[in-house]
């Protein structure tokens, strides 16, 4: 079986490794980012009708300032974010998938003033008419260098899971700097939009059927167990 390499930051890396090992995969974690809190000031409690949360990182790293907002409805992307929101005292109003736009499009009547808690790097959102949104960056993703352990792992045939465009871009740069042989590396990506960011020359590039951790892991599992891609033309 071809090894699986997980490069997402913790604690997501450990969660992916645990899920991969439950499927019988030979998985190893080599995070290429670290998530760290950013200083921020919350808006007054009476100036927000609901929270917009695209990642559980906002709740892990939001700190004591989150307590001033406790009880607000929270629109969340993914079950992990929803569980983290409930644990911090928020009421989950909606659980979406495929990005924040999916939950913004499902706002309940009366939720006109939104507070988005996000990372320093984040995608813009299209707001429905009459909706206003304030944004607070409460964490940042810091790029890490190529470790000797990751370089050794990439010296053999492997499947690498990429969860974001930022990860695809940074992984490509790390491999370029380290002169990694891409013809032995396959990329399992969470969506086709990452394709242009990952560069070229890889043995195989495939995108998950849906933008979710479960779909990405299912794809990676198939790739790890199928050695036929070894003979495919690099791209």
Buried (B, 14 or more C-beta within 10 A) or exposed (E): EBBBBBBBBEEBBEBBBEBBEEBEBEBBBBBBBEBEBBEBEBEEEEEBBBBBBBBBBBBBBBBEBBEEBEEBBBBBBBBBBBBBBBEBEBEBBBBBBEBBBBBBEEBEEEBBBBBBBBBEEEEEBEBEEEBEBBBBBBBBBEEBEBEEEBBEBBEEBBBBBBBBBBBBBBBBBBBEEBEBBBBBBBBBBBBEEBBEBBBEBBBBBBBBEBBBBEBBBBBBBEBBEBEEBEEEEBB
